């Protein structure tokens, strides 16, 4: 599997609203890192606007082969609400993000083209008004190494911009680390070399 590339994530919650032919659209953007968080925000927005006609949404979590993408039209015509918002996220290379497009129907039908433009605008304005930062995907490992090899593994981690999260000392040393995902193959190759094949690793 190819290494995941850096991607953009939102740092700031955003809410915007506008009207199109008497229909009121409310766009809400949230930073999310799990589908459980997505559901929590969907429930929250539905409770905040209980009389809204639709709560369409789209989200992306993660990157590369591990990315999760979903979109829902929430009873709008198929493909007219969630997918345009998802396509806007994709075009901006942003992930770990949920955008909910809430609509109050104003009595005038917008047609599929009008709905598509309106929901795309929800996503565009939300993304334009949040703060985006770069996320570097990481890979975590549990390492089992000898005391003799600990110093060499530490030096290897420094070279690979790795971080140590936990160390347990016993007959051997168990270490939980993370490294930039793009360096995982070279790290494992280096780990085999500096431990002379004695070290063990497990992806977590």
JORANOR-V34908 format. One line per field, one symbol per residue. ss: DSSP state (H for helix, E for strand, C for the rest). A space follows every 50 residues. Layout:
BEGIN
ss: ???
END
This chain:
BEGIN
ss: CCCCCCEEEECCCEEEEEEECCEEEEEEEEECCCHHHHHHHHHHHHHHCC CCCEEEEEEEECCHHHCEEEEECCCCCCCCCHHHHHHHHHHCCEECEEEE EEEECCCCCCHHHHHHHHHHHHHHHHHHHCCEEEECCEEEEEEEECHHHH HHHHHHHHHCCCEEEEEEECCCEEEEEEEEHHHHHHHHHHHHHHCCCCCE EEEC
END
